[in-house]
Amino acid sequence: MGEVRFGVRDVAGVRFAISPLWETVTSFSAASDPGRYAIHLPWLRSVRALREDRALAARTAPLRALAVVDPLRGDLPDFLTPPPRCPLAEFEEELANLSATSAEESGAALPELADALRAWWEAAVRPFWPRIRAVLEADIAYRTRQLAEDGIQEVLARLHPALHWTGDRLVFPHLPSEFLDLDGAGITLAPSAFAVHCRLLTGPGPTPPAAVYPSRAVGTLWECHGASGDGLARLLGRSRARLLAFTSSPATTTQLAARTGLSLGAVSQHLAVLREAGLVTSHRYRREVHYATSELGDALLERA
């Protein structure tokens, strides 16, 4: 039973992030032990052939020795899953940070390990990343709304049923018996599609620790989102109806283009029409604009 102590500065330093590196590592564990990850069966079926690919098996061998663990124990090596540093980090950025880890600390051949991670990312995660990231971003959007309505204590207490808030401490039942004082560093909250339970990630240097927790709505991750009902398609047009369905969780034009097969220009034009009609809203974060259904759009989808 581990505990994390929050001070005033730590509460002010709570932030959210998504880690493609973490998802790559944990998805590899899931593919190696499908029986424990029934919720991901559609994805597991789609990557079944990858597990039988000899060339890929050879490249990912250094990862297999480290990442295939009992998910109830969660004993992934710390250096393999560093805390995410940026809310919009790309896989290659996180891999570069991992590669900067000293060989003495990791006890592993880092070039071979980096190649193994890249091979699994390219083969099994990257093709599905727009869908995975959309679910994780939707979780973050939900938590930020919860923060505005209920405060940070409720956000922390509701990350997972097994977590609970006691005084100024967050208790992690799956952690070893240890106590971590954040001491003003703050903490990063990172939703995960493949996490079985909550994990606390710590690393060297000034990077704040991260609490990884199972994302909301993972059960919808592999659903087949075909076109919406025929009535809605006749009303809006089939492409706009599909886009409206895919914006039920926040997504960028690039993500929507990847999911629908439409060009970026076509997606932008259709989104402009949907936004003018009040069916979707948009908000900018740094260099990205995220689109999501409005209350009217949600009602229309539900009715359809």
N, C-alpha and C positions, 0 to 999 in steps of 0.2 A: 504494500500500500504506500504509494508515494504522495507527497504533498508539494504544492507550489505556492509560495507566499507572495502576495501582491502588496506593494506599497502604493501611495498616491501616484507617484511618477509612472509606475508600471501600468496602472489602470489607464493613464493618459497615453501610454505607449502601445496599447493593443492595436494590432493591424491584421489584415487578411492577406493571404497569398495563395497561389496555386503552384504546385511543384510537379512539372512533367517528369523530373528525374525520379521522384518518389513513386509516381504512378508506374513508371517503367520498371522499377525494381519490384514493386509489390505485384504488378501484373505477371511478372515472370514467376513469382512464387505461386500465383493463382493457377497459371498454366501448368505448373509442375505438380499440382495437387488439386485437380478439378473437383473432387468430391467435397471439398470444403467451401467451394465458391459456386454453389448452385445458382445464385442470382445472376451469374455471368455466363450461364450455359450457352446462350446464342453466340457470344464472343468466343467462348472456348471451342465451340464447334468450328467457328470460322478460322481459328488458328491451329486446329488439330494437325493439319498437314505440316505446319512449321515445326512442331515437335518431332516430326519424323524426318525433317530435312537434315541430312548429315553435315552439309557445309555449315548450316546455321548452328547446329549442335556443337560443332567444333569451335566456332567463333564465340559462342556463349558459354563454353565450358568454365572459364574463370568466374563467371557470374553464378553459375550453378552451385559452386562450392560455397558461396557466401549467402546467396539470397533464398535458397530453399530451406526454410525454417518452419518450425511449428508456429502458426499465427497466433495461437493462444499465449505463447511465451513472448513472441515479438522480439526475438533476440537478433535482429539485424545489426550488423556492425555499425557503429556510430559514423564512421568515416564514409560509409556507403550511402547514408541518408542524411546529409547535412541539412540544417534548417534552411528553408528558402529565404533568399535575401530580397526578392523583388516580387511584387504582386503580379507582374506581367512577364516573368522570366521565361525565356525560351529554353528548350532542352539543351542546346549547344552551350548556352551561358552557364547553366548549372553543371554541365559536364566539364566545362573549363575550370570551374571552381573546385570540382572534385579532383581533377587532374593535378591541381596545385597542391593537393595534400601530400605531405612528405611520405616517402616509402617506409620510413621507420614507424610512422604512426599507423599506416594502414596494414603493414605486413603483407602487402600484395603487390604484384607487378601492375602498376597503374596503367601503362599503355595498353596492355592486353585487356585489362578490366574495362577501360574506356571504350575499346573497340567492341567488347562484348555488349556493353550497354547500348552503344550506338546501333549495333546489329539488331538487337531486340526492339529497340525503339522504332527503327525504320520498318521492320517487318511486321510487328504486332501491335504497336501503339499509335504510331503516326497516322496510319490510314483512318483510325477511329478518333483521333485527337479532337477534331472540331466538335464531335458529339459529346465526348467525355468532358471537354472544357466547358461546354455550354451548361451541362448539369452542375459542374462545380461553381461556375459563375452565378447560376441561379440560386445556389445555396448561399453564396456570399450576399447576393441581393436580399435574400430573405433575412439573413442575420443582421444586415445593416438596418433594415426596416424594424426588426425587433429591437435593435439598439436604440433607435429613435423613440420607440413606444414604451419599452420596459426597462432600459438601462443595461449597462454592461454586465452587472451581476447575473441578470436573467439570461443573457446571451451565453455566458460561461457555464451556468448551471444546466442549460438545456442543450449543450453540444452533444451529449450522449447520456442515456439513462443511467449508466454506471457512474458518471461523474456526480460529485456533489460539492456544494460550496459550504465551507465552515469558517465563520469569522472572516479572516482575511486570507484564507487558503482554499485552493482548489485541490480536491483529493482525486487522484488517479488510482483506481483499484488495481490496474494491471501493471503498475510500475513496481520495481523493487522498493523495498523499504528504505526510502531516502527522502531528504528534504532539500528543496531548491528554493533559495531566496533570490528573486529576480533582481533585487538591488538596483532598481531604476532602469534596467535594460528593456523592460517591456516584454511582450510576447507576441508571436505571430500565430494566428489561427489559420489552419490550412485544411480545408475539406478534401476528402479523398474518395475516389470511386472504389478503390480496391482495399481500403483499410478494413480490417475485421473489428477492431476496437480502437480506442484512443492510444496514441503514442506521444511521448515527449521527445523531441529531437533537440540535441544540444551539440555544439561544435566549438572549435577553438576560435579565438579572436573576438571581435566586438559584435558579431552577428547574434541577435536575440534568439533565445530558444523558440521552438515552434511546437504547438500542440496540434497534432494531426488527428482528425476525427472523421468518422464515416459520414459522407455527404447525405443530405436529404435526397429523396426521389431517385436513388440508384436503381430501384426496381423498374423505372421507366426508361433506363438508359438504352436498352437494346430493343425497345418496342419498335415495331415497324410503323413508321409514320407515313402512311400513304396519303393520297389526296384526301381532303376533307370531304364531307358529305356532298352528294351530287348537287343538292340545292345550293350550297354555299359556293361550289365551283361555278354553277350557272350564274350566280349573282356577281361574283368577283372575277371570274375567270380562273381556270385551273391553277395557273402559276401563282397568282396572288393568294388563292385559298391555301396552297401548300406553304407559301411563305408565312402566312398568318399562323398556320398551325405550328411551324417551326419557331416562331417567336414567342411561343408560350413560355419559353425560358430565354433570358437575354442572349443575344447573338449579334455578331458583327456581320457586315456584308460579306466578308471573306468566308466566314463560317457558313453563312446561308448559301453562298454559291457552291461551297463544297458539298453541302447536304442535298441540294436540289438539282445540281448539274447545270444551273443557269449561269450565264456570264455575269461578271461583276456589274457591268453596265445595266443589264436587264434587272438584276436584283435591286440596284439603286433606284431605277425608275419605278418599279413596282412598290418599293418601300415608300417612296415619295407620295404615291397615290394613297397607300394605306394610312400614312401619317396625316395627310390632308383630310382624310375621311374620319380621323379620330380613332382608328382601329389599332394603331401602334404608337408608341412613344419612343423617344430617343434620348440618350444621355451620353455625354462625352467623358471619358476617363483618359487623361493624357492624350495619346495619339489615336485612340480607338473610340468609335461611336458604337454603342450597343443599342439594339432595338428590342423592344418587348411589347407584348400585347397590352393595350389599355383595358380598363374595366369593360368598356364597350366591346372590344375585341374578344375578351375572355367570355363575355356573355354570348356573343355570336357563335364562338366555337362550341360552347357548351350546348347551345340550342341546336347547332348543326349535328 
